[in-house]
Amino acid sequence: MARFLITLGIVSLMAGLLWPYLSRIGLGRLPGDVVIERESMTFYFPLMTCLLLSAVLSLVYWVLNR
């Protein structure tokens, strides 16, 4: 369990560091991402981006475990 949490933390850190580069290729502004802009705030929830990343990571995990 500890190894999983450490790996998850490292992956989250790498994703955070790579986010500016990933946003240049359109990841994070896909159709289906929720953006609500008001006068004093902006709410952004990347729903479609999360689903796409989940599918890709699941496929990679499945291939590695075969």
N, C-alpha and C positions, 0 to 999 in steps of 0.2 A: 504494500500500500504506500509506503514511504517513497519507494522508487517511482511509482506512478505519479505521485504528487510533485516530486522534484522534476520529473520529465514534463509534466503539464505546466509547471511554472517556467521552465526554460522555453518551452514552445510559446507560451504567452508573451514572454519577454522578447523573443525573436520576432513574433508577429507585431508587437508594438514598435520595435525598432525598424521593421521593414514597411510599416504602414504608409509612410510618405511615398515610397517607391511603388507600392502596390496601388495606391490611389491614382497614380499617373496612368496606369493601364486601364482604368475604369472600374477597378474593384472597389466597392464602397458606394458607387452611384449607379447601381443597376436598377432596371425597372422592377418595382416591387419593394424597394427600400422606402421606408416611411420617413418623410421630412415634414415637420410642422413648424412654420416660421411665424412668429408673432412679433409684436413691437419690441418687447424686452427680452425675448428668449427664442431659442431654436432647439427643437427636440428632433433628434435623429436616431432612428432605429434601423440598422441595415438587415432587414429580414431576409431578403433574397440573397444577399451576400453570405449571411450565416448558413442558409440552406445549401448554397453552392459549395462553400468550404466544407461543410459537414459531409456532403456527398463525395467530394474529392478525397478528403481524409479517410473516410470509411473505405473507399476503393483502394487507397494506398495501404491501409492497415490490412485489408483482406488479402491483397496481393503478397504482402510481406509475410503473412502467416500461412500461406499455402505451402 
